Amino acid sequence: MYFMTAVKEIKKGIGSHYAKQEAMSKKVAEKMFTELTKGQDVQHPTITAEQLTDAMLGSVSGMEGATPEALEQLRNGLLGILQSAAEQENAHEADE
């Protein structure tokens, strides 16, 4: 009985923590989207991989341990992923 009570309390704590994190993430994503699409047609915005990467880095640059070297490594990794995804999408569209 005590074990189940403890499990329920832990689940309750995790659930509320997750909800807060999800709300913060949504807020950050909405702010980034607003900034990236400012002055554009929101239905068909033009956002480059570099712009998206820089916006993502801006949201983590103040974190502890975010050294210039670590941020540069993260930038290179994110940029590579986004560019690769764009190339795959373009190839897929060309096939259709």
Sequence and secondary structure as in RCSB ss.txt:
>XXXX:A:sequence
MYFMTAVKEIKKGIGSHYAKQEAMSKKVAEKMFTELTKGQDVQHPTITAEQLTDAMLGSVSGMEGATPEALEQLR
NGLLGILQSAAEQENAHEADE
>XXXX:A:secstr
 HHHHHHHHHHHHHHHHHHHHHHHHHHHHHHHHHHHTTTS TTS    HHHHHHHHHHHHTTSTT  HHHHHHHH
HHHHHHHHHHHHHHHHHHHH 
